[in-house]
């Protein structure tokens, strides 16, 4: 009995010589050709650098990237240009039988690799990079390091070069019999839905059963007995009316099309239109009106991840789309105006093995199964056929930024940001003092400098929140949930960042004090020409730990909202009239400092708040008064998506930030009390 099959990239491979009975099938699969892949959730093509690809402890071939659908183990040949698997379909699973028997029957599989990326490099537009013995033009990503976990037998892979013909010997002894169409329907759990399917939809289902993408006349003829089997005229009429109601449901929301839809429904009920004719007439109305009640469009072909993300963003109402996407992407997205929550869920679920019926919609009955296929958490970080979590997360991050940027960002102007690699306490030596150049001795030896002893510590912690796109949002196809939830998460992250920065900065009685020579008090400290003079002099007289002049001048005038008009007048006016004794005809303060203002400064919930106190600060890049540490330098929050718990159907979104805040160098600022 010949049980072997062969899967490769560019040729039709015949089955190998017969194997002994009961021996598992062997396979040879060329599953990556070293080129650029279009992967859902990544806005640019991805090239996997085979020179930096390590192998996992156990390499597993599965079906549709489902780790519970094991096919077998394999060894890989990596010649730096392609990946070829040599394996045995040794798993005792139905998935193994499906792969082997389908190949024997002529079904054409594709392959999709699974890689855990650990180092991703961006190649910018106009740049070139040599990878896998080939030259690529940016923009794209290169996975310089990664771990190969395995590959999957799939119907549609990210790498088109894995499209192959698989041939095994069809005339085998003891060949396993294939299920009949009716048996297949029962096995797939589709029987309860048959009364809602039209003849054309049944034909499409039969084509799917036969491994064809589009139905033909043979499929239409094959389902005639199934249609006739409905038999009972009463049941047949009930079925017809159900189909009509389903096709025209939602007439109260049809707007200008309401009368046309009502007329079509009446014609169909009277028998003047067949159900297929009704569907054909309704299709352009659905396309124009955007009502998704008849059938959800699938994402056919392999649109780029960025185009899909752009379509979701446009349809969810993102502002200033041109700032997020280039023109070709927006043009491609404009042709995907029917993409919504339901269509993206069904497309992802189908790509990952869900047996979607023609015209199927997400409902309470099938939502759990669709989410299980669309969002399998086990491979959320891997390169797979269709990664819905990364697609939704990339879309949500666009709206998250809108929520983040809608909250006061003044803290960015006064704080230094330092990247950290972990959550350990980090220490920085003072940027002032020490390292004064010395004259070299005649032998030319350069003396060793010593850093000062003053040091400041900081530490990143994780802050986060979780919200959900509910079952109701999905069933209602409410795409606004994909914008509203991440906006709220982004706003929440920005509020927390402001709370951390301003609560630390304003509670400064032990930081701005007379002993540090960085505080100005009394009547002369109010924001005015005299007050600015006093604060500037205080800053200029600051010395480093060695007693030398600090040598740095302030750049920022930080004021509460109550003083904003006064500050802008001082910084922008050409003439300055008044003062205790003089009335000069020119404003010497014009453009001296950059004015920054935040409402947090005079908010009564913060210790140290004041509507009168103001500050002169150095550029934080030179001498930071306050510092933000951020894991890998990312201060903006990260958003991730996943299926919710078993008893709470929906899609969870969690946002989190890894940051820390601490006061740093007191010499970098002067606080004026304002009274």
FENCORRA-V868146 format. One record per run of one state. SS is the DSSP state (@ for helix, = for strand, . for the rest). FROM is the first residue (numbers start at 1). LEN is the number of residues. If there is no record, write none. Layout:
# FENCORRA-V868146
SS/FROM/LEN
SS/FROM/LEN
This chain:
# FENCORRA-V868146
./1/6
=/7/1
./8/5
=/13/1
./14/12
=/26/7
./33/3
=/36/2
./38/8
=/46/3
./49/1
@/50/3
=/53/11
./64/2
=/66/13
./79/4
=/83/6
./89/5
@/94/11
./105/5
=/110/14
./124/4
=/128/4
./132/2
=/134/4
./138/2
=/140/15
./155/5
@/160/3
./163/3
=/166/1
./167/14
@/181/7
./188/3
@/191/6
./197/2
@/199/11
./210/7
@/217/6
./223/1
@/224/5
./229/4
@/233/16
./249/2
@/251/3
./254/1
@/255/15
./270/5
@/275/15
./290/15
@/305/12
./317/4
@/321/3
./324/3
@/327/8
./335/6
@/341/11
./352/15
@/367/8
./375/2
@/377/3
./380/2
=/382/1
./383/5
@/388/18
./406/5
@/411/4
=/415/6
./421/5
=/426/4
./430/25
=/455/4
./459/2
=/461/10
@/471/5
./476/5
@/481/26
./507/7
@/514/3
./517/2
=/519/2
./521/2
@/523/3
./526/3
@/529/12
./541/2
=/543/1
./544/5
=/549/1
./550/6
=/556/4
./560/1
@/561/12
./573/21
=/594/4
./598/1
@/599/4
./603/11
=/614/4
./618/8
=/626/6
./632/6
=/638/6
./644/6
=/650/14
./664/2
@/666/3
=/669/4
./673/3
